[in-house]
Amino acid sequence: MQYVNLGRTGLKVSRICLGAMSYGAPQWRDWVLDEEASRPFFKRALELGINFFDTADMYSHGVSEEVTGRALRDFARREEVVIATKVFHPFGDGPNERGLSRLHIMRSIDQSLRRLGVDYVDLYQIHRYDPETPLEETLEALNDVVRSGKARYIGASSMYAWQFARALYLADLHGWTRFVSMQNHYNLLYREEEREMIPLCLWEGVGVIPWSPLARGMLAGKRQPGGFSDTKRSQSDEFLRQLYRGATDHQIVERVAALAERLSVQPAQVALAWLLSKPGVSAPIIGATRMHHLEQAVEALQIRLADEDIAFLEELYEPHEVSGHS
């Protein structure tokens, strides 16, 4: 395993982060693994040297945090792991059970800590930008979460670069805790983040931890042109249908497969190797529901793509409509 500093911090994270959206309650999404089926993935991840684990309060409506917390307590010492969770999405029907108000943040961090069974999280992230709450209110609340010892660092997720730049500016202006990471939508099929967000992160020393590095399985060859695969997630994932509709998407998938065949590796490994080669990327967040998904992701760290391979993969890309911010 390789480890890097998360952005400009001293926090060391594994170059692969295990995302826990797939672990929790199948009643929430039919492709989610229950606790018994999930635990081997945490154990194997730790054996492979992964120390970075990402979840969110909304995943399985809190059950993902519970499953993640129990597994990490059973298989590792608290000091060995970096636990990240998120706040923003609705966690109830009430108008104050969502968003990034001070009320919701303060309530949510306490509930997340209880479900995870820890005294603090290493990285507390806003899951999306909240246009209904003054940014100053959100940032001051997050600063208080850190100052109270309930989180060590704070991170953000998908938003426009101007919104993130304003957040960094306001934190500096008021002496509040700064965002140290950006969890954004970035892969071979969606590279709009290269225009402004990633250059901003590089300039500001913010670590990039992309979500959906395999484009919801498309880059792993899980979907064929003209339709979806027969996996449970493909059949029920409406978000997938919204994200990848570009005219050249399937041609890029074919190039990934062709390069993988030439290198005698898996398409998913080529897609991850490309992402790991990009400036600013600290740790792609991978989801694994089969053990070989996890093991192949770690093996991808050993793949070094030549400049001509990267050019071959990138050549056909066409601009996409901005997506993933909601």
N, C-alpha and C positions, 0 to 999 in steps of 0.2 A: 504494500500500500504506500502511496505517496501522500504527504501532508503539506498543506500550504497555509500561510496566514490568510485569514478572512479579511480581504481588503487591506487597509492600512493598520489593522489591529494586531495585537500579539496573539490572538486566538488561533490555534492550529486546528484545522479541520481536514478530514480525509477528502481526497479529490472526487470521491463518489459519496453522495448523500443518499441515504435510504428514506424515501418518502413513505409515510404511513397511511396515505389515503385509502389504500387497498386493504387495510386491516381494521376490523371492528365489527360491524353488524351487517350481515347480508340483507337484513330488512331495509336498510338505508339505500343500498344499491345491490343488485343481485350478483354483481361480480366481486363484491367485497368478501374477503376471507374472514371467518370467525376467529375467535381468540386461539383456539386449539390449532387451527391450521396456520395461523399467523406466527406463532412463537418460534418455529424453526427458522424463519427468515431473519429474525433479530439475532438469534444465536449464531447463524452462519455469517451474517454480516460482521458481527464482532470477531469471529474467527478469521475473517478475511482482512481485518484491520480497519473496517469502517467505524468511525467514532462519531459520525454526524447523522442525526436522525431528525426528520422534519414531520410535524403533524399540524393539526389545526383543531380549534374547538368545534367547528362545523362538521368535520369528518365523522360520519356515523353518529352525528349529534352527540359528540363527546365520548363515545365508546372507543374511538381510535386513541384518544389520549389515555384512557384507562388501560387499554391493551398495551400501548407503548410503554407506559410507566411501569406496569407490572413486569413486562419482559425485561426491560433494562435493569430493574432492581434485582431480578433473579439471575441475570446473566453477566452483569458488570457492576463495578464500583461506580458510584456517582461521579467521581473525579475522572473516570476514563471516557465519559461520553459527553457530547455536545447535544443538548436537547433544544429543539426549536419548535415553537408553536405560534399560532396566529389568532388575530381577533378582527372582526368586522361583520361577517355574515350573520344573518338572523339566528338567534338561539332561543327563539320563542315567538309568540304571536304579538307581544306588546310592542308599542312604538319605541320604547327605550331598550329593547333587547336586541339591538343591532347597531351598526355604525361605529363611529370613532369618537363619540362624546366622552367626556371625562367619566360620567356615570357608568357607561357601558364598559369602558376600558378597565376601570377600577374593580368593577364586579367580575369581569371576565378573567382578569389575571388571577384573582383568588380562586375562582372556580376551576381554571385550568390547572393551577398548582395542586388543588385538591384531587382532581382526577388523575393527574400524573403521579401524585404521591411524592412530590419533591418540595423543597423549600424555595427554590428559584429555578427559572429556566435560563439557559445560556443566551438564547436569542428570542426576543419577543417581537413579532412582526405584524404590521398592519396588512391585512389580507388584500385590501384594495383601498383606493382613495375615496374619501367620504366628502362629496361636495355639499352636504347638508350641515356639516359641522365646521366651525372656524378652525383653520389649520393650527392656529396658535393654541387653541384649547386641546387639540389632540397631542401636539408636541409637548406641552407642559405636563399633561397627564402621563405621557410616556417617560418624560424626565423624572417624574415623581415615582414611577414604577421602578426605575433603575436606582434612584437614590434610596428607596426603601429596601433595596436588596432583593426584590422579587424577580429581577431580570438583570443579567450582566451587560447585555448589548441589545440594541433595537435594530430592526430591519424593516424594509418596505417591500411591497410587491407591485404588480403591474399598474402603471399609470403613465401619463405623458411626462416627457423629460422636463418640461417647464414646471410642472407640478412638483417634481422631485427636486429640481433646482431651488424652487422657492422654499421647500421644507428644509433643505440644507442651509440656505441663507438665514432663515428665521432661527434655526437652532444656534447658529453661530452668533447671530445678533443678540440673542437673549442668554447665551451661555448654557443652553440646554443640551442634553445628550443628543448626539448626532446619529443618524442612520448609518450603519456600517455595511449593510448588504442590500442588494436588490434582487428579489426573486421574480424574474420576468419570463415572458413567453419568448423562447429563442431556440431555434433548431434550423436544420437545412431547408425546411419548407417555409419557415417564417423568420425572415432576417431583417424586419423593419427596425428592430432594436439597434442595429448597427449604425443607423443614421444619426441618432442623437443620444439615446439613453446610454449605450455602452461607452461612447466617448466621454460623456459626462461622468460616468462611474470611474473611468480610468483617471480623469483629471482630479476627481475628488477623493480618490483612494477608497472607493466603495467596492466590495466584493460582489461578483455576479454569480448567482446560484439558480440557473435556469430551470423552469418547470417545463414539462412535456418535451424533454430532449429528443424523444423518438417520435414526436408528432402523433401522440395517441396511438402508437404502434405502427403507423404507416411506414416509417423508416426501418422498421424491423421486418417488413414484408408481410404484415398481418392483414393488409387489405389489397385487393386487386383492382385494377381500373374498372370503373363502371359499377362498383358495389362494395359492400362491406364483408368482412370475414364472418365466420360463424361463431366467433367468440361472444360471450355474454355481454362484454363491455361494448363491443362494436355495435351490437344490435340495439342497445339501449342508450348509447351515448349521444344525445342530441348536440352536445357542445362540440363533439368531433365534427359533426356535419357542418357546423357553422365556421370552424376554423380553417379547414383545408379544402378549398374549392378552386384553387388556382389552375389555370390551363396547363402549366408545366409541372405541377406537383408530381404526377405519376411518372413523368419522364425523369425527374430527379430521383424518385424512388428506384427506378430501373437502373440509373447510373450507380446508385449506392450498391445495389445488388451485383452489378457487373464488377465493380471494384472489389467488393467483398469476395467474389469468386476468384478473381485474379490473385488476391492476397491470401486466399484460403482461410478466411475468417467469416464471421457472421455479419449480415447487413447492419444489425443494431450496433455492432462493435465499430464499424466504419463511421456510422453517424455520431457515436459518442467520441471517437477519436478526433473527428473533425471539430466537434464542439470544445473538446479539451485543448485543442490547439489554438483557440481563439483568445486574443488578448483580454485580460480582465476576468475570464471565467475561472471561478474558484472550484466549484463543485456542482455538476449537474445533479438534479434530484431525480432519481430513478424509482419507478414503482415495479415491484416484482411479485407476481403471483405464482410463478414457477421457479424452482431453485436455479435452473440454468440461466434464467434472466439475470439474477443477481450475480452469479459467478462469471458470466460472460461480460457483464458490465465492468467488473473489476479487472478482468483480463484485457479489456480495451485500453487500460492505462499503459500497456506495453506496446501499443501500436503507434508507429510514427509515420504519418502520411507525408509523402514527398510533395513539393510545391506543385508539381504537375497533377498529382492526385487531387489536391485541394481545388485547383483551377478546374479540373474536370467535374468535380461535384458542384461547384458554384456557378458554372458558366450559364446554365439555363434559367437561373432564378429571375423572376419577374416581380415587380412591386406588388404587394398585397394590401388590401384594406386593413387598417389597424384593427386588431382584435385581441381579445383576452383581458381587456381592462374592466369588464363588468362581471 
